[in-house]
Amino acid sequence: MNRRASLTLHHTPLLLPLICLIAGMVSGPQLNMVAGLVLMAILTAAAWAAHSWSAVQSLLVGGVFVVIGMMNTPDASHGHVPQGEWMEGVVADMPTEKPKTMAVTVLLPAEGKTHQFYFRKDSCSRSLRMAEAVRLRLSHDGWFVGSHDWQRGGNAREQLSRWQRMRLWFMTWRQQLLQRYQVLPADETEYAILAAMTLGDKTALTPEMRDKFSISGAGHVLALSGLHLGIIFYLLSRLLLLRRFRFGRALLICALWAFAFLTGLSTSTVRSATMLTVLTLFTGRSYASLNALCFAAILLLLIDSSSLLDMGFQMSFASVGAILIFMPVFEQLLPQSWRRWRPLWWTATMMAVSMAAQIGSAPLVAYYFGRFSTYFLFTNLLVIPAVTVILWGALLLLLVPCYWMGVVLTTTVGLLNKGLSLIASLPLASIEGLHPSVLQVALLYLLAAIIYRLLRVFR
């Protein structure tokens, strides 16, 4: 039996702590700090005493993570901000114009969190810019801020931590890079797609664009994910030859996290950057990818337990986890003679990756969006080469601005957009009206686990 195709807890020691952590988060009422620390101390001491019985020790370690999860029960609410009280904050992103309001993301130093407020649209709110300090208060209409409920100024910028200052600096730099895109020979659609795919700015995307990408099965392209960061990782490690230098791995890790900061530290980019960081540090170890994924999930959940309820977090980890689990089996099912013909092998492996990712994400897509894209295999054959060209071209354009590179970039984006429009217009491009319950979603993942087991047994 090929060891790569066999998935056990022995090969993935971080899988059990992750499962136990999530179980603790969803199991029931939140434990207070004192009770949690006492239980953790008892279980940790018992695990140390049971070092001769590995199975018992594993269960006790799992119990420790269950307690940690119960101490970090996620909050489904949007966040608590006091009503009627003046707060000081900093505009953390470019405001987005809505039909009746301006959506403004504000970082509140007192909380250390960002919130999206909806300012009444007028000449003053339209003129707000990133990194500008504001004072505001909430009315009793949810997250709406009236014209008399905010004003410029305050000392919020002085209250920012170094981490928050660094993040704000990267976001400001991103805005400067977006201005380079605005002078390219691109229409509004091409600019919106390019900004979303390379810098994570989705403010210019229209609902029609999002729907077209979703129907064709390419919605993940608009959300910076492991695909994007993986291409950048490969480009930097090969093109810049960073691994040949003594501190090459450190430089590569810094470049990955700089890109993550530049694109707003979304769940998918943080997960991908964490995974690639672990893989860079522990290259060549068996099952490093799946352990890196579990480590990234544990880290994100410990930092912010509400990530567990985030749709992007769930679909990101589900799709990447399915790829890491199913791909070794799929590769064994493919005729090994195909390896001699690289175009054929590349096509087959890309379709296998798409199939594995769909196994992980399809139940959640059906649950949240009520949709299943039927042509996802053909979509990814178009998307992956196009995304590679676009990311490479964007990086070269940002480093060495030149007109011809901008033409190549916008032309590729335009061709990708036309191809996805064609796929989305095909008959039965998507099956609509799917709204499975939570139990049905769980049963679908159980079915995927059974299929995985059968593939291992009968391959």
GIHU-V183819 format. One record per residue. RES is the residue in one letter. PSI is psi in radians with two decimals (none if undefined). NEAR is the number of other ideal C-beta (glycine too) atoms within 12 Angstrom. Layout:
<<RES & PSI & NEAR> <RES & PSI & NEAR>>
//
This chain:
<<M & 2.33 & 13> <N & 2.23 & 14> <R & -0.52 & 14> <R & -0.45 & 23> <A & -0.06 & 25> <S & 2.07 & 23> <L & 2.03 & 30> <T & 2.86 & 18> <L & -0.45 & 24> <H & -0.65 & 17> <H & -0.47 & 24> <T & 1.30 & 27> <P & -0.36 & 25> <L & -0.12 & 31> <L & -0.76 & 31> <L & -0.82 & 29> <P & -0.65 & 34> <L & -0.81 & 35> <I & -0.75 & 27> <C & -0.65 & 31> <L & -0.80 & 38> <I & -0.71 & 34> <A & -0.71 & 23> <G & -0.62 & 36> <M & -0.59 & 35> <V & 0.04 & 24> <S & -0.51 & 23> <G & -2.64 & 13> <P & 2.67 & 13> <Q & 2.37 & 21> <L & 2.51 & 23> <N & 2.94 & 15> <M & -0.76 & 15> <V & -0.89 & 11> <A & -0.69 & 16> <G & -0.78 & 26> <L & -0.65 & 18> <V & -0.82 & 16> <L & -0.72 & 26> <M & -0.71 & 27> <A & -0.72 & 17> <I & -0.83 & 18> <L & -0.65 & 29> <T & -0.75 & 22> <A & -0.71 & 18> <A & -0.68 & 21> <A & -0.67 & 27> <W & -0.66 & 17> <A & -0.44 & 14> <A & 0.54 & 19> <H & -0.32 & 16> <S & -0.30 & 10> <W & 1.67 & 14> <S & -0.68 & 15> <A & -0.78 & 16> <V & -0.71 & 18> <Q & -0.69 & 23> <S & -0.72 & 25> <L & -0.69 & 21> <L & -0.68 & 29> <V & -0.70 & 31> <G & -0.67 & 30> <G & -0.63 & 32> <V & -0.75 & 31> <F & -0.51 & 38> <V & -0.76 & 32> <V & -0.74 & 36> <I & -0.72 & 34> <G & -0.70 & 34> <M & -0.40 & 31> <M & -0.20 & 29> <N & 0.85 & 31> <T & 2.20 & 28> <P & 2.58 & 28> <D & 2.13 & 18> <A & -0.17 & 13> <S & 2.84 & 11> <H & -0.29 & 16> <G & 2.62 & 21> <H & 2.11 & 15> <V & 2.22 & 27> <P & 2.46 & 16> <Q & 2.38 & 18> <G & -0.12 & 15> <E & 2.46 & 16> <W & 2.36 & 23> <M & 2.65 & 32> <E & 2.40 & 29> <G & 3.12 & 43> <V & 2.33 & 42> <V & 2.05 & 40> <A & -0.06 & 41> <D & 2.91 & 37> <M & 2.26 & 31> <P & 2.56 & 31> <T & 2.26 & 27> <E & 2.18 & 20> <K & 3.03 & 20> <P & -0.70 & 10> <K & -0.16 & 13> <T & 3.03 & 25> <M & 2.07 & 34> <A & 2.04 & 30> <V & 2.13 & 39> <T & 2.08 & 32> <V & 2.27 & 42> <L & 2.10 & 36> <L & 1.85 & 35> <P & -0.56 & 27> <A & -0.59 & 23> <E & -0.45 & 20> <G & 0.31 & 20> <K & 2.79 & 23> <T & 2.53 & 28> <H & 2.59 & 31> <Q & 2.08 & 28> <F & 2.74 & 40> <Y & 1.80 & 30> <F & 2.54 & 39> <R & 2.32 & 26> <K & 2.06 & 24> <D & -3.04 & 18> <S & -0.56 & 11> <C & -0.82 & 23> <S & -0.54 & 33> <R & -0.47 & 20> <S & 0.01 & 18> <L & 2.49 & 35> <R & 2.80 & 22> <M & 2.54 & 33> <A & 0.18 & 30> <E & 2.36 & 32> <A & 2.41 & 30> <V & 2.75 & 39> <R & 2.35 & 24> <L & 2.88 & 41> <R & 2.66 & 27> <L & 2.43 & 29> <S & -3.06 & 22> <H & 0.20 & 13> <D & 1.08 & 15> <G & -2.17 & 16> <W & 0.42 & 27> <F & 2.39 & 27> <V & 2.04 & 40> <G & 3.00 & 25> <S & -0.53 & 19> <H & 0.11 & 15> <D & 0.25 & 27> <W & 2.77 & 35> <Q & 2.69 & 23> <R & 2.72 & 20> <G & -3.00 & 16> <G & 3.02 & 25> <N & 0.57 & 15> <A & -0.59 & 31> <R & -0.61 & 24> <E & -0.33 & 13> <Q & -0.11 & 21> <L & 2.50 & 27> <S & 2.98 & 18> <R & -0.69 & 10> <W & -0.79 & 16> <Q & -0.65 & 29> <R & -0.73 & 22> <M & -0.76 & 19> <R & -0.71 & 32> <L & -0.64 & 35> <W & -0.74 & 23> <F & -0.70 & 30> <M & -0.62 & 33> <T & -0.70 & 26> <W & -0.68 & 24> <R & -0.70 & 35> <Q & -0.63 & 29> <Q & -0.66 & 20> <L & -0.63 & 29> <L & -0.54 & 32> <Q & -0.49 & 20> <R & -0.64 & 28> <Y & -0.58 & 35> <Q & -0.31 & 22> <V & 0.03 & 15> <L & 2.73 & 34> <P & 1.19 & 20> <A & 2.55 & 28> <D & -3.11 & 18> <E & -0.66 & 22> <T & -0.80 & 26> <E & -0.69 & 32> <Y & -0.76 & 34> <A & -0.76 & 32> <I & -0.75 & 43> <L & -0.76 & 47> <A & -0.68 & 38> <A & -0.71 & 39> <M & -0.53 & 44> <T & -0.56 & 43> <L & 0.05 & 43> <G & 0.26 & 38> <D & 1.95 & 34> <K & 0.20 & 33> <T & -0.49 & 28> <A & -0.09 & 27> <L & 2.34 & 30> <T & 2.79 & 19> <P & -0.56 & 13> <E & -0.71 & 16> <M & -0.81 & 35> <R & -0.73 & 26> <D & -0.68 & 23> <K & -0.78 & 33> <F & -0.66 & 40> <S & -0.76 & 33> <I & -0.72 & 33> <S & -0.18 & 38> <G & 0.31 & 37> <A & 0.42 & 44> <G & -0.51 & 39> <H & -0.31 & 41> <V & -0.58 & 42> <L & -0.28 & 39> <A & 2.02 & 37> <L & 2.22 & 40> <S & -2.89 & 41> <G & -0.54 & 42> <L & -0.86 & 36> <H & -0.87 & 42> <L & -0.56 & 43> <G & -0.70 & 31> <I & -0.75 & 35> <I & -0.70 & 39> <F & -0.81 & 35> <Y & -0.73 & 23> <L & -0.84 & 29> <L & -0.70 & 30> <S & -0.45 & 26> <R & -0.85 & 16> <L & -0.77 & 19> <L & -0.14 & 19> <L & 0.74 & 13> <L & -0.49 & 24> <R & -0.27 & 21> <R & -0.28 & 13> <F & 2.76 & 13> <R & -0.72 & 9> <F & 0.53 & 12> <G & -0.75 & 20> <R & -0.67 & 25> <A & -0.72 & 17> <L & -0.69 & 21> <L & -0.74 & 34> <I & -0.73 & 28> <C & -0.69 & 20> <A & -0.69 & 28> <L & -0.80 & 39> <W & -0.49 & 28> <A & -0.71 & 24> <F & -0.69 & 39> <A & -0.75 & 38> <F & -0.71 & 29> <L & -0.53 & 37> <T & 0.20 & 40> <G & 0.17 & 35> <L & 0.85 & 34> <S & 2.86 & 32> <T & -0.77 & 37> <S & -0.69 & 41> <T & -0.66 & 39> <V & -0.76 & 38> <R & -0.80 & 45> <S & -0.73 & 40> <A & -0.68 & 40> <T & -0.78 & 38> <M & -0.86 & 41> <L & -0.53 & 40> <T & -0.82 & 29> <V & -0.74 & 30> <L & -0.62 & 32> <T & -0.65 & 31> <L & -0.53 & 20> <F & 0.83 & 18> <T & 2.37 & 19> <G & -0.07 & 10> <R & 2.54 & 17> <S & 2.34 & 20> <Y & 0.46 & 30> <A & -0.62 & 26> <S & -0.85 & 35> <L & -0.65 & 35> <N & -0.66 & 32> <A & -0.69 & 35> <L & -0.78 & 36> <C & -0.72 & 37> <F & -0.76 & 33> <A & -0.73 & 39> <A & -0.79 & 40> <I & -0.77 & 35> <L & -0.81 & 27> <L & -0.68 & 37> <L & -0.60 & 40> <L & -0.60 & 26> <I & -0.77 & 22> <D & 1.75 & 24> <S & -0.40 & 29> <S & -0.20 & 23> <S & -0.48 & 32> <L & -0.54 & 31> <L & -0.03 & 22> <D & 2.25 & 27> <M & -0.73 & 22> <G & -0.69 & 32> <F & -0.82 & 32> <Q & -0.85 & 32> <M & -0.60 & 33> <S & -0.88 & 39> <F & -0.59 & 44> <A & -0.76 & 36> <S & -0.79 & 41> <V & -0.70 & 40> <G & -0.71 & 39> <A & -0.66 & 37> <I & -0.81 & 37> <L & -0.55 & 37> <I & -0.78 & 38> <F & -0.48 & 36> <M & -0.73 & 34> <P & -0.63 & 32> <V & -0.76 & 32> <F & -0.69 & 30> <E & -0.59 & 26> <Q & -0.49 & 21> <L & -0.42 & 24> <L & 2.47 & 25> <P & 2.17 & 13> <Q & -0.34 & 13> <S & -0.36 & 10> <W & -0.35 & 19> <R & -0.42 & 15> <R & -0.47 & 10> <W & 1.69 & 14> <R & -0.76 & 11> <P & -0.70 & 14> <L & -0.78 & 17> <W & -0.71 & 19> <W & -0.79 & 20> <T & -0.77 & 22> <A & -0.74 & 26> <T & -0.63 & 26> <M & -0.68 & 31> <M & -0.62 & 28> <A & -0.72 & 30> <V & -0.76 & 35> <S & -0.72 & 36> <M & -0.76 & 31> <A & -0.77 & 35> <A & -0.65 & 42> <Q & -0.64 & 33> <I & -0.69 & 35> <G & -0.62 & 35> <S & -0.42 & 42> <A & -0.79 & 34> <P & -0.67 & 34> <L & -0.66 & 38> <V & -0.75 & 36> <A & -0.66 & 27> <Y & -0.77 & 26> <Y & -0.63 & 25> <F & -0.18 & 28> <G & 0.60 & 17> <R & 2.59 & 30> <F & 2.12 & 29> <S & 2.15 & 38> <T & -0.38 & 23> <Y & 0.52 & 30> <F & -0.53 & 40> <L & -0.81 & 26> <F & -0.60 & 25> <T & -0.79 & 39> <N & -0.48 & 37> <L & -0.50 & 27> <L & -0.70 & 33> <V & -0.80 & 43> <I & -0.84 & 30> <P & -0.68 & 23> <A & -0.76 & 33> <V & -0.67 & 41> <T & -0.83 & 26> <V & -0.74 & 29> <I & -0.76 & 42> <L & -0.74 & 38> <W & -0.80 & 27> <G & -0.69 & 33> <A & -0.73 & 42> <L & -0.76 & 30> <L & -0.66 & 21> <L & -0.70 & 31> <L & -0.55 & 29> <L & -0.78 & 17> <V & 1.53 & 14> <P & 2.24 & 20> <C & 2.61 & 16> <Y & -0.75 & 15> <W & -0.58 & 16> <M & -0.64 & 25> <G & -0.64 & 29> <V & -0.78 & 18> <V & -0.73 & 25> <L & -0.88 & 39> <T & -0.58 & 34> <T & -0.74 & 24> <T & -0.76 & 34> <V & -0.72 & 41> <G & -0.74 & 26> <L & -0.71 & 22> <L & -0.76 & 36> <N & -0.72 & 38> <K & -0.70 & 21> <G & -0.74 & 29> <L & -0.59 & 39> <S & -0.69 & 25> <L & -0.78 & 20> <I & -0.74 & 32> <A & -0.41 & 33> <S & -0.10 & 16> <L & 2.67 & 19> <P & 2.44 & 11> <L & 0.66 & 14> <A & -0.48 & 28> <S & 2.61 & 32> <I & 2.08 & 21> <E & 2.94 & 18> <G & 0.31 & 11> <L & 2.10 & 23> <H & 1.25 & 18> <P & 2.66 & 24> <S & 3.02 & 13> <V & -0.70 & 17> <L & -0.73 & 12> <Q & -0.64 & 17> <V & -0.78 & 26> <A & -0.69 & 17> <L & -0.61 & 15> <L & -0.71 & 29> <Y & -0.57 & 28> <L & -0.72 & 15> <L & -0.70 & 18> <A & -0.69 & 30> <A & -0.68 & 21> <I & -0.74 & 15> <I & -0.72 & 23> <Y & -0.78 & 29> <R & -0.73 & 19> <L & -0.68 & 14> <L & -0.64 & 27> <R & -0.67 & 25> <V & -0.71 & 13> <F & 0.20 & 11> <R & none & 20>>
//
